[in-house]
Amino acid sequence: MGEAKRRKETLGEAYGRESRVLPWLPITKTQSELFVRWSTRGAWVGIGLLVLWWVVVRFVGPSLGWWQVN
């Protein structure tokens, strides 16, 4: 008997299903990896927007005279 057949007999109905991160949490490992990937991408987008905002406030604003309030 091959390893796959043994595993199928041992796991029963759970054979072929993805495993969960935690038994009580209905999130699979693939879903958690996708969440990490998207949140990392979102963090980098946020960092880029922060740098862009800093450049505008630091260089563009003073060159246009926005800092002078009369």
PQR file with spaces between the fields and no chain letter, atoms N, CA, C, O and H, PARSE charges and radii, in Angstrom:
ATOM       1  N    MET     1       0.845   -1.171    0.000 -0.4000 1.5000
ATOM       2  CA   MET     1       0.000    0.000    0.000 -0.0000 2.0000
ATOM       3  C    MET     1       0.892    1.236    0.000  0.5500 1.7000
ATOM       4  O    MET     1       1.869    1.312    0.745 -0.5500 1.4000
ATOM       5  N    GLY     2       0.547    2.190   -0.837 -0.4000 1.5000
ATOM       6  CA   GLY     2       1.357    3.393   -0.937 -0.0000 2.0000
ATOM       7  C    GLY     2       1.061    4.393    0.163  0.5500 1.7000
ATOM       8  O    GLY     2       0.074    4.277    0.889 -0.5500 1.4000
ATOM       9  H    GLY     2      -0.247    2.128   -1.442  0.4000 1.0000
ATOM      10  N    GLU     3       1.926    5.365    0.269 -0.4000 1.5000
ATOM      11  CA   GLU     3       1.798    6.391    1.303 -0.0000 2.0000
ATOM      12  C    GLU     3       0.509    7.198    1.124  0.5500 1.7000
ATOM      13  O    GLU     3      -0.151    7.536    2.107 -0.5500 1.4000
ATOM      14  H    GLU     3       2.729    5.460   -0.321  0.4000 1.0000
ATOM      15  N    ALA     4       0.152    7.504   -0.115 -0.4000 1.5000
ATOM      16  CA   ALA     4      -1.058    8.292   -0.359 -0.0000 2.0000
ATOM      17  C    ALA     4      -2.306    7.541    0.110  0.5500 1.7000
ATOM      18  O    ALA     4      -3.213    8.148    0.680 -0.5500 1.4000
ATOM      19  H    ALA     4       0.688    7.229   -0.913  0.4000 1.0000
ATOM      20  N    LYS     5      -2.357    6.247   -0.121 -0.4000 1.5000
ATOM      21  CA   LYS     5      -3.517    5.468    0.309 -0.0000 2.0000
ATOM      22  C    LYS     5      -3.587    5.397    1.833  0.5500 1.7000
ATOM      23  O    LYS     5      -4.673    5.480    2.407 -0.5500 1.4000
ATOM      24  H    LYS     5      -1.620    5.754   -0.584  0.4000 1.0000
ATOM      25  N    ARG     6      -2.445    5.245    2.487 -0.4000 1.5000
ATOM      26  CA   ARG     6      -2.422    5.232    3.950 -0.0000 2.0000
ATOM      27  C    ARG     6      -2.916    6.566    4.502  0.5500 1.7000
ATOM      28  O    ARG     6      -3.713    6.620    5.440 -0.5500 1.4000
ATOM      29  H    ARG     6      -1.563    5.178    2.021  0.4000 1.0000
ATOM      30  N    ARG     7      -2.421    7.632    3.894 -0.4000 1.5000
ATOM      31  CA   ARG     7      -2.820    8.964    4.350 -0.0000 2.0000
ATOM      32  C    ARG     7      -4.322    9.165    4.154  0.5500 1.7000
ATOM      33  O    ARG     7      -4.996    9.728    5.017 -0.5500 1.4000
ATOM      34  H    ARG     7      -1.774    7.588    3.133  0.4000 1.0000
ATOM      35  N    LYS     8      -4.842    8.704    3.017 -0.4000 1.5000
ATOM      36  CA   LYS     8      -6.268    8.842    2.740 -0.0000 2.0000
ATOM      37  C    LYS     8      -7.102    8.054    3.751  0.5500 1.7000
ATOM      38  O    LYS     8      -8.141    8.533    4.205 -0.5500 1.4000
ATOM      39  H    LYS     8      -4.294    8.247    2.316  0.4000 1.0000
ATOM      40  N    GLU     9      -6.660    6.873    4.098 -0.4000 1.5000
ATOM      41  CA   GLU     9      -7.380    6.079    5.086 -0.0000 2.0000
ATOM      42  C    GLU     9      -7.302    6.720    6.474  0.5500 1.7000
ATOM      43  O    GLU     9      -8.275    6.696    7.228 -0.5500 1.4000
ATOM      44  H    GLU     9      -5.816    6.484    3.729  0.4000 1.0000
ATOM      45  N    THR    10      -6.166    7.281    6.800 -0.4000 1.5000
ATOM      46  CA   THR    10      -5.987    7.894    8.115 -0.0000 2.0000
ATOM      47  C    THR    10      -6.825    9.165    8.260  0.5500 1.7000
ATOM      48  O    THR    10      -7.488    9.360    9.278 -0.5500 1.4000
ATOM      49  H    THR    10      -5.376    7.300    6.187  0.4000 1.0000
ATOM      50  N    LEU    11      -6.795   10.029    7.239 -0.4000 1.5000
ATOM      51  CA   LEU    11      -7.486   11.315    7.332 -0.0000 2.0000
ATOM      52  C    LEU    11      -8.982   11.207    7.054  0.5500 1.7000
ATOM      53  O    LEU    11      -9.757   12.025    7.549 -0.5500 1.4000
ATOM      54  H    LEU    11      -6.257    9.870    6.411  0.4000 1.0000
ATOM      55  N    GLY    12      -9.391   10.240    6.293 -0.4000 1.5000
ATOM      56  CA   GLY    12     -10.814   10.079    6.003 -0.0000 2.0000
ATOM      57  C    GLY    12     -11.360   11.207    5.152  0.5500 1.7000
ATOM      58  O    GLY    12     -10.852   11.460    4.059 -0.5500 1.4000
ATOM      59  H    GLY    12      -8.762    9.575    5.891  0.4000 1.0000
ATOM      60  N    GLU    13     -12.403   11.898    5.644 -0.4000 1.5000
ATOM      61  CA   GLU    13     -13.030   12.981    4.887 -0.0000 2.0000
ATOM      62  C    GLU    13     -12.139   14.217    4.781  0.5500 1.7000
ATOM      63  O    GLU    13     -12.317   15.024    3.868 -0.5500 1.4000
ATOM      64  H    GLU    13     -12.815   11.692    6.531  0.4000 1.0000
ATOM      65  N    ALA    14     -11.205   14.376    5.678 -0.4000 1.5000
ATOM      66  CA   ALA    14     -10.327   15.539    5.655 -0.0000 2.0000
ATOM      67  C    ALA    14      -9.226   15.414    4.603  0.5500 1.7000
ATOM      68  O    ALA    14      -8.441   16.345    4.423 -0.5500 1.4000
ATOM      69  H    ALA    14     -11.060   13.721    6.419  0.4000 1.0000
ATOM      70  N    TYR    15      -9.156   14.292    3.915 -0.4000 1.5000
ATOM      71  CA   TYR    15      -8.107   14.089    2.913 -0.0000 2.0000
ATOM      72  C    TYR    15      -8.317   15.047    1.741  0.5500 1.7000
ATOM      73  O    TYR    15      -9.413   15.118    1.184 -0.5500 1.4000
ATOM      74  H    TYR    15      -9.793   13.536    4.061  0.4000 1.0000
ATOM      75  N    GLY    16      -7.293   15.765    1.375 -0.4000 1.5000
ATOM      76  CA   GLY    16      -7.345   16.686    0.252 -0.0000 2.0000
ATOM      77  C    GLY    16      -7.764   18.099    0.622  0.5500 1.7000
ATOM      78  O    GLY    16      -7.671   19.006   -0.206 -0.5500 1.4000
ATOM      79  H    GLY    16      -6.403   15.707    1.828  0.4000 1.0000
ATOM      80  N    ARG    17      -8.217   18.299    1.831 -0.4000 1.5000
ATOM      81  CA   ARG    17      -8.588   19.637    2.280 -0.0000 2.0000
ATOM      82  C    ARG    17      -7.354   20.358    2.793  0.5500 1.7000
ATOM      83  O    ARG    17      -6.403   19.755    3.290 -0.5500 1.4000
ATOM      84  H    ARG    17      -8.293   17.563    2.504  0.4000 1.0000
ATOM      85  N    GLU    18      -7.412   21.667    2.652 -0.4000 1.5000
ATOM      86  CA   GLU    18      -6.300   22.456    3.187 -0.0000 2.0000
ATOM      87  C    GLU    18      -6.374   22.492    4.704  0.5500 1.7000
ATOM      88  O    GLU    18      -7.456   22.469    5.290 -0.5500 1.4000
ATOM      89  H    GLU    18      -8.185   22.157    2.249  0.4000 1.0000
ATOM      90  N    SER    19      -5.216   22.550    5.323 -0.4000 1.5000
ATOM      91  CA   SER    19      -5.198   22.633    6.781 -0.0000 2.0000
ATOM      92  C    SER    19      -5.411   24.083    7.209  0.5500 1.7000
ATOM      93  O    SER    19      -5.091   25.020    6.478 -0.5500 1.4000
ATOM      94  H    SER    19      -4.337   22.570    4.847  0.4000 1.0000
ATOM      95  N    ARG    20      -5.955   24.237    8.398 -0.4000 1.5000
ATOM      96  CA   ARG    20      -6.226   25.565    8.935 -0.0000 2.0000
ATOM      97  C    ARG    20      -5.028   26.066    9.721  0.5500 1.7000
ATOM      98  O    ARG    20      -4.191   25.290   10.182 -0.5500 1.4000
ATOM      99  H    ARG    20      -6.215   23.475    8.991  0.4000 1.0000
ATOM     100  N    VAL    21      -4.968   27.379    9.860 -0.4000 1.5000
ATOM     101  CA   VAL    21      -3.895   27.985   10.650 -0.0000 2.0000
ATOM     102  C    VAL    21      -4.044   27.564   12.108  0.5500 1.7000
ATOM     103  O    VAL    21      -3.091   27.095   12.731 -0.5500 1.4000
ATOM     104  H    VAL    21      -5.648   28.009    9.485  0.4000 1.0000
ATOM     105  N    LEU    22      -5.234   27.735   12.636 -0.4000 1.5000
ATOM     106  CA   LEU    22      -5.585   27.280   13.979 -0.0000 2.0000
ATOM     107  C    LEU    22      -6.860   26.461   13.859  0.5500 1.7000
ATOM     108  O    LEU    22      -7.712   26.783   13.030 -0.5500 1.4000
ATOM     109  H    LEU    22      -6.008   28.116   12.130  0.4000 1.0000
ATOM     110  N    PRO    23      -7.016   25.429   14.646 -0.5600 1.5000
ATOM     111  CA   PRO    23      -8.197   24.580   14.503  0.2800 2.0000
ATOM     112  C    PRO    23      -9.523   25.316   14.685  0.5500 1.7000
ATOM     113  O    PRO    23     -10.513   24.956   14.048 -0.5500 1.4000
ATOM     114  N    TRP    24      -9.562   26.327   15.532 -0.4000 1.5000
ATOM     115  CA   TRP    24     -10.800   27.046   15.808 -0.0000 2.0000
ATOM     116  C    TRP    24     -10.997   28.260   14.908  0.5500 1.7000
ATOM     117  O    TRP    24     -12.036   28.915   14.993 -0.5500 1.4000
ATOM     118  H    TRP    24      -8.758   26.619   16.049  0.4000 1.0000
ATOM     119  N    LEU    25     -10.032   28.579   14.049 -0.4000 1.5000
ATOM     120  CA   LEU    25     -10.098   29.743   13.166 -0.0000 2.0000
ATOM     121  C    LEU    25     -10.352   29.277   11.739  0.5500 1.7000
ATOM     122  O    LEU    25      -9.566   28.492   11.210 -0.5500 1.4000
ATOM     123  H    LEU    25      -9.188   28.046   13.979  0.4000 1.0000
ATOM     124  N    PRO    26     -11.428   29.737   11.097 -0.5600 1.5000
ATOM     125  CA   PRO    26     -11.753   29.226    9.753  0.2800 2.0000
ATOM     126  C    PRO    26     -10.946   29.883    8.635  0.5500 1.7000
ATOM     127  O    PRO    26     -11.514   30.352    7.649 -0.5500 1.4000
ATOM     128  N    ILE    27      -9.637   29.915    8.788 -0.4000 1.5000
ATOM     129  CA   ILE    27      -8.745   30.501    7.780 -0.0000 2.0000
ATOM     130  C    ILE    27      -7.708   29.454    7.410  0.5500 1.7000
ATOM     131  O    ILE    27      -7.054   28.875    8.277 -0.5500 1.4000
ATOM     132  H    ILE    27      -9.175   29.534    9.589  0.4000 1.0000
ATOM     133  N    THR    28      -7.563   29.218    6.101 -0.4000 1.5000
ATOM     134  CA   THR    28      -6.595   28.227    5.655 -0.0000 2.0000
ATOM     135  C    THR    28      -5.222   28.868    5.533  0.5500 1.7000
ATOM     136  O    THR    28      -5.080   30.089    5.596 -0.5500 1.4000
ATOM     137  H    THR    28      -8.094   29.689    5.396  0.4000 1.0000
ATOM     138  N    LYS    29      -4.231   28.035    5.361 -0.4000 1.5000
ATOM     139  CA   LYS    29      -2.864   28.538    5.238 -0.0000 2.0000
ATOM     140  C    LYS    29      -2.694   29.358    3.971  0.5500 1.7000
ATOM     141  O    LYS    29      -1.965   30.349    3.977 -0.5500 1.4000
ATOM     142  H    LYS    29      -4.346   27.043    5.310  0.4000 1.0000
ATOM     143  N    THR    30      -3.351   28.969    2.884 -0.4000 1.5000
ATOM     144  CA   THR    30      -3.269   29.734    1.643 -0.0000 2.0000
ATOM     145  C    THR    30      -3.874   31.119    1.820  0.5500 1.7000
ATOM     146  O    THR    30      -3.324   32.107    1.333 -0.5500 1.4000
ATOM     147  H    THR    30      -3.944   28.164    2.879  0.4000 1.0000
ATOM     148  N    GLN    31      -5.001   31.195    2.514 -0.4000 1.5000
ATOM     149  CA   GLN    31      -5.628   32.483    2.769 -0.0000 2.0000
ATOM     150  C    GLN    31      -4.736   33.372    3.629  0.5500 1.7000
ATOM     151  O    GLN    31      -4.670   34.581    3.407 -0.5500 1.4000
ATOM     152  H    GLN    31      -5.448   30.393    2.910  0.4000 1.0000
ATOM     153  N    SER    32      -4.058   32.792    4.596 -0.4000 1.5000
ATOM     154  CA   SER    32      -3.172   33.591    5.441 -0.0000 2.0000
ATOM     155  C    SER    32      -1.971   34.092    4.652  0.5500 1.7000
ATOM     156  O    SER    32      -1.508   35.210    4.878 -0.5500 1.4000
ATOM     157  H    SER    32      -4.111   31.810    4.776  0.4000 1.0000
ATOM     158  N    GLU    33      -1.459   33.279    3.728 -0.4000 1.5000
ATOM     159  CA   GLU    33      -0.351   33.730    2.889 -0.0000 2.0000
ATOM     160  C    GLU    33      -0.786   34.868    1.970  0.5500 1.7000
ATOM     161  O    GLU    33      -0.031   35.817    1.758 -0.5500 1.4000
ATOM     162  H    GLU    33      -1.835   32.370    3.545  0.4000 1.0000
ATOM     163  N    LEU    34      -2.006   34.778    1.419 -0.4000 1.5000
ATOM     164  CA   LEU    34      -2.524   35.866    0.586 -0.0000 2.0000
ATOM     165  C    LEU    34      -2.690   37.151    1.394  0.5500 1.7000
ATOM     166  O    LEU    34      -2.391   38.240    0.904 -0.5500 1.4000
ATOM     167  H    LEU    34      -2.619   34.007    1.591  0.4000 1.0000
ATOM     168  N    PHE    35      -3.165   37.022    2.630 -0.4000 1.5000
ATOM     169  CA   PHE    35      -3.314   38.201    3.483 -0.0000 2.0000
ATOM     170  C    PHE    35      -1.967   38.865    3.741  0.5500 1.7000
ATOM     171  O    PHE    35      -1.856   40.089    3.678 -0.5500 1.4000
ATOM     172  H    PHE    35      -3.407   36.137    3.028  0.4000 1.0000
ATOM     173  N    VAL    36      -0.952   38.069    4.029 -0.4000 1.5000
ATOM     174  CA   VAL    36       0.381   38.630    4.277 -0.0000 2.0000
ATOM     175  C    VAL    36       0.907   39.313    3.022  0.5500 1.7000
ATOM     176  O    VAL    36       1.490   40.395    3.101 -0.5500 1.4000
ATOM     177  H    VAL    36      -1.042   37.075    4.081  0.4000 1.0000
ATOM     178  N    ARG    37       0.702   38.688    1.862 -0.4000 1.5000
ATOM     179  CA   ARG    37       1.172   39.269    0.600 -0.0000 2.0000
ATOM     180  C    ARG    37       0.499   40.607    0.317  0.5500 1.7000
ATOM     181  O    ARG    37       1.172   41.576   -0.036 -0.5500 1.4000
ATOM     182  H    ARG    37       0.229   37.809    1.799  0.4000 1.0000
ATOM     183  N    TRP    38      -0.833   40.671    0.469 -0.4000 1.5000
ATOM     184  CA   TRP    38      -1.566   41.908    0.195 -0.0000 2.0000
ATOM     185  C    TRP    38      -1.262   42.986    1.231  0.5500 1.7000
ATOM     186  O    TRP    38      -1.148   44.160    0.878 -0.5500 1.4000
ATOM     187  H    TRP    38      -1.380   39.884    0.755  0.4000 1.0000
ATOM     188  N    SER    39      -1.130   42.615    2.490 -0.4000 1.5000
ATOM     189  CA   SER    39      -0.841   43.626    3.511 -0.0000 2.0000
ATOM     190  C    SER    39       0.575   44.175    3.352  0.5500 1.7000
ATOM     191  O    SER    39       0.815   45.354    3.616 -0.5500 1.4000
ATOM     192  H    SER    39      -1.222   41.662    2.777  0.4000 1.0000
ATOM     193  N    THR    40       1.515   43.329    2.922 -0.4000 1.5000
ATOM     194  CA   THR    40       2.872   43.817    2.664 -0.0000 2.0000
ATOM     195  C    THR    40       2.869   44.787    1.492  0.5500 1.7000
ATOM     196  O    THR    40       3.513   45.834    1.545 -0.5500 1.4000
ATOM     197  H    THR    40       1.320   42.372    2.708  0.4000 1.0000
ATOM     198  N    ARG    41       2.148   44.441    0.440 -0.4000 1.5000
ATOM     199  CA   ARG    41       2.047   45.329   -0.720 -0.0000 2.0000
ATOM     200  C    ARG    41       1.396   46.648   -0.322  0.5500 1.7000
ATOM     201  O    ARG    41       1.846   47.714   -0.745 -0.5500 1.4000
ATOM     202  H    ARG    41       1.624   43.590    0.397  0.4000 1.0000
ATOM     203  N    GLY    42       0.346   46.585    0.484 -0.4000 1.5000
ATOM     204  CA   GLY    42      -0.316   47.802    0.946 -0.0000 2.0000
ATOM     205  C    GLY    42       0.590   48.669    1.805  0.5500 1.7000
ATOM     206  O    GLY    42       0.542   49.897    1.729 -0.5500 1.4000
ATOM     207  H    GLY    42      -0.019   45.720    0.827  0.4000 1.0000
ATOM     208  N    ALA    43       1.411   48.028    2.618 -0.4000 1.5000
ATOM     209  CA   ALA    43       2.352   48.792    3.446 -0.0000 2.0000
ATOM     210  C    ALA    43       3.361   49.529    2.575  0.5500 1.7000
ATOM     211  O    ALA    43       3.682   50.687    2.846 -0.5500 1.4000
ATOM     212  H    ALA    43       1.450   47.031    2.680  0.4000 1.0000
ATOM     213  N    TRP    44       3.866   48.872    1.533 -0.4000 1.5000
ATOM     214  CA   TRP    44       4.817   49.532    0.645 -0.0000 2.0000
ATOM     215  C    TRP    44       4.173   50.684   -0.121  0.5500 1.7000
ATOM     216  O    TRP    44       4.808   51.714   -0.346 -0.5500 1.4000
ATOM     217  H    TRP    44       3.606   47.932    1.313  0.4000 1.0000
ATOM     218  N    VAL    45       2.917   50.512   -0.520 -0.4000 1.5000
ATOM     219  CA   VAL    45       2.199   51.613   -1.181 -0.0000 2.0000
ATOM     220  C    VAL    45       2.062   52.775   -0.211  0.5500 1.7000
ATOM     221  O    VAL    45       2.256   53.928   -0.596 -0.5500 1.4000
ATOM     222  H    VAL    45       2.401   49.675   -0.337  0.4000 1.0000
ATOM     223  N    GLY    46       1.730   52.491    1.038 -0.4000 1.5000
ATOM     224  CA   GLY    46       1.622   53.544    2.043 -0.0000 2.0000
ATOM     225  C    GLY    46       2.940   54.260    2.284  0.5500 1.7000
ATOM     226  O    GLY    46       2.960   55.480    2.444 -0.5500 1.4000
ATOM     227  H    GLY    46       1.572   51.554    1.352  0.4000 1.0000
ATOM     228  N    ILE    47       4.034   53.524    2.310 -0.4000 1.5000
ATOM     229  CA   ILE    47       5.355   54.141    2.483 -0.0000 2.0000
ATOM     230  C    ILE    47       5.671   55.041    1.297  0.5500 1.7000
ATOM     231  O    ILE    47       6.188   56.145    1.469 -0.5500 1.4000
ATOM     232  H    ILE    47       4.018   52.533    2.180  0.4000 1.0000
ATOM     233  N    GLY    48       5.360   54.572    0.095 -0.4000 1.5000
ATOM     234  CA   GLY    48       5.592   55.385   -1.106 -0.0000 2.0000
ATOM     235  C    GLY    48       4.778   56.667   -1.092  0.5500 1.7000
ATOM     236  O    GLY    48       5.285   57.733   -1.441 -0.5500 1.4000
ATOM     237  H    GLY    48       4.939   53.675   -0.045  0.4000 1.0000
ATOM     238  N    LEU    49       3.507   56.566   -0.686 -0.4000 1.5000
ATOM     239  CA   LEU    49       2.677   57.772   -0.601 -0.0000 2.0000
ATOM     240  C    LEU    49       3.185   58.729    0.469  0.5500 1.7000
ATOM     241  O    LEU    49       3.128   59.946    0.293 -0.5500 1.4000
ATOM     242  H    LEU    49       3.095   55.700   -0.403  0.4000 1.0000
ATOM     243  N    LEU    50       3.679   58.189    1.571 -0.4000 1.5000
ATOM     244  CA   LEU    50       4.240   59.028    2.618 -0.0000 2.0000
ATOM     245  C    LEU    50       5.473   59.776    2.125  0.5500 1.7000
ATOM     246  O    LEU    50       5.638   60.960    2.419 -0.5500 1.4000
ATOM     247  H    LEU    50       3.726   57.201    1.714  0.4000 1.0000
ATOM     248  N    VAL    51       6.338   59.096    1.381 -0.4000 1.5000
ATOM     249  CA   VAL    51       7.536   59.745    0.819 -0.0000 2.0000
ATOM     250  C    VAL    51       7.124   60.820   -0.176  0.5500 1.7000
ATOM     251  O    VAL    51       7.685   61.916   -0.174 -0.5500 1.4000
ATOM     252  H    VAL    51       6.204   58.134    1.143  0.4000 1.0000
ATOM     253  N    LEU    52       6.149   60.516   -1.025 -0.4000 1.5000
ATOM     254  CA   LEU    52       5.667   61.500   -1.998 -0.0000 2.0000
ATOM     255  C    LEU    52       5.100   62.718   -1.289  0.5500 1.7000
ATOM     256  O    LEU    52       5.378   63.848   -1.690 -0.5500 1.4000
ATOM     257  H    LEU    52       5.693   59.625   -1.026  0.4000 1.0000
ATOM     258  N    TRP    53       4.307   62.507   -0.239 -0.4000 1.5000
ATOM     259  CA   TRP    53       3.749   63.610    0.522 -0.0000 2.0000
ATOM     260  C    TRP    53       4.866   64.433    1.178  0.5500 1.7000
ATOM     261  O    TRP    53       4.784   65.660    1.221 -0.5500 1.4000
ATOM     262  H    TRP    53       4.081   61.589    0.086  0.4000 1.0000
ATOM     263  N    TRP    54       5.893   63.771    1.681 -0.4000 1.5000
ATOM     264  CA   TRP    54       7.005   64.481    2.311 -0.0000 2.0000
ATOM     265  C    TRP    54       7.735   65.357    1.300  0.5500 1.7000
ATOM     266  O    TRP    54       8.102   66.491    1.605 -0.5500 1.4000
ATOM     267  H    TRP    54       5.959   62.774    1.646  0.4000 1.0000
ATOM     268  N    VAL    55       7.947   64.825    0.086 -0.4000 1.5000
ATOM     269  CA   VAL    55       8.620   65.614   -0.963 -0.0000 2.0000
ATOM     270  C    VAL    55       7.789   66.840   -1.310  0.5500 1.7000
ATOM     271  O    VAL    55       8.338   67.929   -1.482 -0.5500 1.4000
ATOM     272  H    VAL    55       7.649   63.903   -0.162  0.4000 1.0000
ATOM     273  N    VAL    56       6.484   66.682   -1.416 -0.4000 1.5000
ATOM     274  CA   VAL    56       5.624   67.819   -1.738 -0.0000 2.0000
ATOM     275  C    VAL    56       5.676   68.859   -0.635  0.5500 1.7000
ATOM     276  O    VAL    56       5.831   70.047   -0.918 -0.5500 1.4000
ATOM     277  H    VAL    56       6.038   65.798   -1.277  0.4000 1.0000
ATOM     278  N    VAL    57       5.552   68.443    0.601 -0.4000 1.5000
ATOM     279  CA   VAL    57       5.556   69.400    1.708 -0.0000 2.0000
ATOM     280  C    VAL    57       6.927   70.039    1.881  0.5500 1.7000
ATOM     281  O    VAL    57       7.027   71.232    2.164 -0.5500 1.4000
ATOM     282  H    VAL    57       5.426   67.477    0.831  0.4000 1.0000
ATOM     283  N    ARG    58       7.982   69.250    1.711 -0.4000 1.5000
ATOM     284  CA   ARG    58       9.337   69.746    1.982 -0.0000 2.0000
ATOM     285  C    ARG    58       9.882   70.631    0.869  0.5500 1.7000
ATOM     286  O    ARG    58      10.528   71.640    1.154 -0.5500 1.4000
ATOM     287  H    ARG    58       7.901   68.281    1.480  0.4000 1.0000
ATOM     288  N    PHE    59       9.639   70.279   -0.391 -0.4000 1.5000
ATOM     289  CA   PHE    59      10.262   70.999   -1.492 -0.0000 2.0000
ATOM     290  C    PHE    59       9.272   71.816   -2.326  0.5500 1.7000
ATOM     291  O    PHE    59       9.533   72.983   -2.618 -0.5500 1.4000
ATOM     292  H    PHE    59       9.114   69.459   -0.622  0.4000 1.0000
ATOM     293  N    VAL    60       8.178   71.238   -2.700 -0.4000 1.5000
ATOM     294  CA   VAL    60       7.244   71.926   -3.588 -0.0000 2.0000
ATOM     295  C    VAL    60       6.513   73.040   -2.851  0.5500 1.7000
ATOM     296  O    VAL    60       6.358   74.138   -3.385 -0.5500 1.4000
ATOM     297  H    VAL    60       7.967   70.289   -2.463  0.4000 1.0000
ATOM     298  N    GLY    61       6.069   72.771   -1.643 -0.4000 1.5000
ATOM     299  CA   GLY    61       5.345   73.779   -0.870 -0.0000 2.0000
ATOM     300  C    GLY    61       6.122   75.069   -0.679  0.5500 1.7000
ATOM     301  O    GLY    61       5.613   76.133   -1.032 -0.5500 1.4000
ATOM     302  H    GLY    61       6.195   71.879   -1.209  0.4000 1.0000
ATOM     303  N    PRO    62       7.322   75.023   -0.141 -0.5600 1.5000
ATOM     304  CA   PRO    62       8.087   76.254    0.043  0.2800 2.0000
ATOM     305  C    PRO    62       8.440   76.955   -1.278  0.5500 1.7000
ATOM     306  O    PRO    62       8.534   78.182   -1.318 -0.5500 1.4000
ATOM     307  N    SER    63       8.632   76.201   -2.333 -0.4000 1.5000
ATOM     308  CA   SER    63       8.977   76.848   -3.602 -0.0000 2.0000
ATOM     309  C    SER    63       7.789   77.613   -4.177  0.5500 1.7000
ATOM     310  O    SER    63       7.978   78.552   -4.950 -0.5500 1.4000
ATOM     311  H    SER    63       8.555   75.204   -2.301  0.4000 1.0000
ATOM     312  N    LEU    64       6.576   77.225   -3.813 -0.4000 1.5000
ATOM     313  CA   LEU    64       5.390   77.935   -4.276 -0.0000 2.0000
ATOM     314  C    LEU    64       4.962   79.016   -3.296  0.5500 1.7000
ATOM     315  O    LEU    64       4.025   79.763   -3.579 -0.5500 1.4000
ATOM     316  H    LEU    64       6.423   76.462   -3.185  0.4000 1.0000
ATOM     317  N    GLY    65       5.620   79.116   -2.162 -0.4000 1.5000
ATOM     318  CA   GLY    65       5.329   80.158   -1.201 -0.0000 2.0000
ATOM     319  C    GLY    65       4.160   79.834   -0.290  0.5500 1.7000
ATOM     320  O    GLY    65       3.532   80.751    0.237 -0.5500 1.4000
ATOM     321  H    GLY    65       6.382   78.510   -1.932  0.4000 1.0000
ATOM     322  N    TRP    66       3.855   78.600   -0.092 -0.4000 1.5000
ATOM     323  CA   TRP    66       2.738   78.213    0.765 -0.0000 2.0000
ATOM     324  C    TRP    66       3.054   78.449    2.240  0.5500 1.7000
ATOM     325  O    TRP    66       2.143   78.492    3.067 -0.5500 1.4000
ATOM     326  H    TRP    66       4.366   77.854   -0.521  0.4000 1.0000
ATOM     327  N    TRP    67       4.300   78.599    2.569 -0.4000 1.5000
ATOM     328  CA   TRP    67       4.645   78.713    3.981 -0.0000 2.0000
ATOM     329  C    TRP    67       4.480   80.128    4.508  0.5500 1.7000
ATOM     330  O    TRP    67       4.475   80.334    5.722 -0.5500 1.4000
ATOM     331  H    TRP    67       5.040   78.564    1.897  0.4000 1.0000
ATOM     332  N    GLN    68       4.346   81.102    3.627 -0.4000 1.5000
ATOM     333  CA   GLN    68       4.198   82.481    4.066 -0.0000 2.0000
ATOM     334  C    GLN    68       2.724   82.794    4.306  0.5500 1.7000
ATOM     335  O    GLN    68       1.902   82.724    3.392 -0.5500 1.4000
ATOM     336  H    GLN    68       4.350   80.934    2.641  0.4000 1.0000
ATOM     337  N    VAL    69       2.411   83.136    5.535 -0.4000 1.5000
ATOM     338  CA   VAL    69       1.037   83.502    5.895 -0.0000 2.0000
ATOM     339  C    VAL    69       1.066   84.931    6.356  0.5500 1.7000
ATOM     340  O    VAL    69       1.733   85.250    7.340 -0.5500 1.4000
ATOM     341  H    VAL    69       3.079   83.193    6.277  0.4000 1.0000
ATOM     342  N    ASN    70       0.346   85.816    5.655 -0.4000 1.5000
ATOM     343  CA   ASN    70       0.336   87.241    6.019 -0.0000 2.0000
ATOM     344  C    ASN    70      -0.982   87.619    6.634  0.5500 1.7000
ATOM     345  O    ASN    70      -1.180   88.776    7.005 -0.5500 1.4000
ATOM     346  H    ASN    70      -0.195   85.556    4.856  0.4000 1.0000
